[in-house]
Amino acid sequence: MTENVPLLTHVHDGLTIEGYSRAAVQTCWRVNELKLLFDAGIQPWDFMGTPTMFISHAHLDHIAALPAYVSRRRMMKMDPPVIYLPDSAVDAAWKMLQLFRSLDRGAMPCELIGLLGGDETEIGREYVVKSVEVKHTIDALGFIVYQRRHKLKPEFLDLPGEEIRNLRLAGTEITTERRVPVFAYTGDTSPKGLDNNPEFYDAKILVSELTFAAPEHRREKIHKHGHMHVDDYRERKDEFKNELIIGSHASTRYTDAQIKRFVKKVLPDMLGGRLKLWI
């Protein structure tokens, strides 16, 4: 595959997280085993084979490469992708795709599906993606991927297998569903996006924004523009139950060395070693 994006990769508990994120530049993520993409600020060539995308919001560094993704799948004779995004952005995104169609005379086959906070999207039989409202300067969503696990109801535990099978064939609900949050992505948000959706804190893997870290940057202004500061992480350090936290979307005001230094000063143990900076 052609390497056209400086992707980073991290594997945790059987899930491969790939992506690149820098504020005002580009953001894209893939969880390969789940066959899911998140955001399209840039479109890695290798990502085009993944057929389902969730877009958090319509700022250019999160959606600019959507036409490339749709067009490349058509060019490579793949099925049209299914793209979920905030409901308020659907019409404009469709118009954008049609403008590119008129420019390059190539079709833009895809399905755009608008989402609101609280909507649930089934991904096969095993997973559900829940959309939640976050706090940014435009309509924005975060996403939580739940794995469905089914357990036999207590009243059927002692029955022989054949009887259980007969009950199931007769239409009796013999199991209960338990949902385990295996992956969550906040997109761009102020701290309210986390606080209003405590499910983020429970996901095994959390990809969140950590845009600002310098002590002189005023948090009230950062929050007003829908972003977070490393001090917001420090204040919530006891809330994070996640096994892995990826802090991403660093401001271009910082060099890589600077943001590492700022974050390590505020969080010297990196949230018990669970926080990984994606820079």
N, C-alpha and C positions, 0 to 999 in steps of 0.2 A: 504493500500500500504506500501511496505517496504521503510523506510527512510534511504537512503544511501548517501545523500548529504546534507550539511548544507544550505539548500535553505532559501532565504529571499523572502518575498512577499509584494507587495504594490499594492493597487487598486487606479486607477485614472480614472475618467470619464468613468466608466464602463469597463475598461480594467484591467486585473489582470497581473501584471508583476512578474514573478518568476525567480529566478536565483541565481547563485553563480559565483563570478569572483575574481580571484587573479592572478596577473602576474606570469608567469612561473609555475603555479600550475594547475588550471582548470578554464574554462569559459563555462557556459551554460545559456541559457535564454529561457523562454517560455512566449508567450502572449496567454493565454488560450482561450480567446474568439475568437481570430483570427485563432486558430488552427495552430500556427506557432512556430517553434523552431529556435533558432539562436545559432550556434556553438555547438560543442560536445567535449569539453575538458574533460568532465565527463558526464555520462549518468544517471540522476536520474531515478529510477525505474518507477516513476509515469509519466515521460515524454514519455515513449515508446508508449503510446497511441496516441500521436500527430503525424500525418502522413507526415508532410512536414517540411523540415529543410533547412535553409540557413546557409552556412558556410562562414565566412568572409575571412579566410586564413588558410594555412596548417601548421602553427606552432602547435606543439604537445599539448600545453595547450588549443587549440581550436578545435582539430580534433581527438585526441587520442582515444576517446571513440566511434568513428563512428562504428567500428565493433560490439561493444556491442549493440548499438542501433539497427542496422540491424538484428543481430542475435536474439535478444530478441523478436523483432516483429515476426520473423519467428517462434520462439519457442512457442509464445503465439497465433499462427495461425492468425495473423493480415496480412492485405494486405502489399505488399512490399512498403516501403516508397519512397518518391521522395525527392532527395537531390540536392540542387543547391549549386554550389561552383565556385570559379574562374576557368575559362576555362583551364588555364595552370596546374591546380592541378588534373584534372579529371583522366588522365591516371594513375598517381601514386596512387591516392586514390583507383582506381579499382584494381590495382595490390596488394595493401595492403589488401583489402578485400579478394582477392583470396588466398593470403598467409595464412590468418586466416582460410579460408575454408579448405586448405590442412592440417592445424594443428589440427583442431577439428572435421573435417569430416562433418561439417554442412554447408548447403547452405547459401549464402549471397544474397538473392534476394532484389534488390533495383534498382532504376533508378537514375543515376548520370547525371546531366545536367550542362554543363559548361556555365558560364555567363561572359560577358564583361561589362565594365562601360557603362551605358546608356540603357542596356537591361531592358525590362519590363516583368513581369511575372504575369499573371492573377490568382488570388486566388478566385475562385468562380465568381459570377457576381458583387459582391460589392466592391472587393478590388483588388489593383494592387501593386505589389512590384517592385520598381525601384532600380536597382543596380547602384552604383556610385563608381568610383575609389577613393581610399584613399591612403595615403602615409605611407607605412611601409617598412620593409627591404625585403619583398618578395611581390609578387602580392597579393593585398588585396582589398576587396570590403566592402563598407557600404551599408545599405539597408534602404529604405524609403517606408513605407506602406501608400498608399493613399486609402481613402474611396471615391468611386464614388457616386456622388449625381447628380440626374437629375432634371432639372427644365424646366417647359414648356416655350417654346420660346414666347417672348412678342407678336408676331403677332397672336398667338392662344389663348391668355388669355381670350378674350371675347366670344369665340365660345362655343356653348352648348356642353355638354359632348358627345352626340351621334355623332356630327360632328367630334369632336376630335378623337373619336374611329374609325370612318370611314377613316379619314386621315391616322391614324396609320396603319390600316389594309391594306390600299392601298400602304403602303411603304414610306409614307412621314415621314421625320425626324422631329418630333414635339418637341423634348426636346434638351437641351444643357447639356453637362456634365461638372460638376465642381468637381475638385479633392481636397480633404482635407487631408493633411498629418497628420495622427493620431499617428504614431509611427515611430521612426527612431533609427537605431543602427549603430554606426560608426565602431565597431570593434576596432582593434589597429591602431592608426594613429598618425602622427605628426599633428600640427595645420593646415597644408595645406589641410588635409582631410576635415576639416570644412570650411575653407576659400574658397576652390575651389568648394564647394557644399553648397551654402547658404540655400538650402532647409532644411538642418539639423536644422538650427536655427528656422525654422517655424513650425516644427512638434509639435503637442501637447505634446507628450512624447518623450524625447531624452535620449537614453542610450549611454553614451560616456565613453571613457577611461580617467581616471585621475590617471596615474601611479605614478607620482612623485610629491612630495610636499615640501621636505626639502629645505631651502634656499641655502644650499651649493651645491646642485646638479646643474651642469651647463646645461643650457637649450640647448645650441648648440649641446652638446653630446646627450642629450635626444631626440632632434628632429632628429638627424642623425640616431638614432636607431628606429625611427618611433613611438615615444610616446609623451605624453603631460605632462606639469607641471602645478600646480595650478596657477602660474603666467600667463599662457596662457589663462586661464579662466578669470582672473582679467582684462587682456587687452581687452577681447572681451565681457565684461559683458553687454554692451549695444546692442550687436548683438543677444543675446539669447532672442527670443520671446516665448520660450517654456513655457508651464504651469508647467511641471515637468521635471527636469534634474537629471538623475541618474549618478553620478560619480563613476566609477568602475575600476577594474583591478589594484588595488593598489599594489605597489611593496612590495615584501616580506622583503625588508630592513626595513620596518616600522612595529611597533606594531599598533594595532587598535587605541590606545590612541594617539600615535604620529601623525598619519595621520589626526586624528580629530583636534588635536591642531594646526598642520601646516596649514590646510585648513581654520580653523576658524580665524586664525591670518591674513590671506590674504583676506578672504572673510567673515568678521564678520557677515554680514546679510545673508550669504548663498544665494546670488543672489535673494534677496527679499523673502527668505524662499522657493524658488523653487528647490534648489540644495539639493539632498539627497545622502549622501555617502553610498555606498553599500559595507560594510565591516563586 
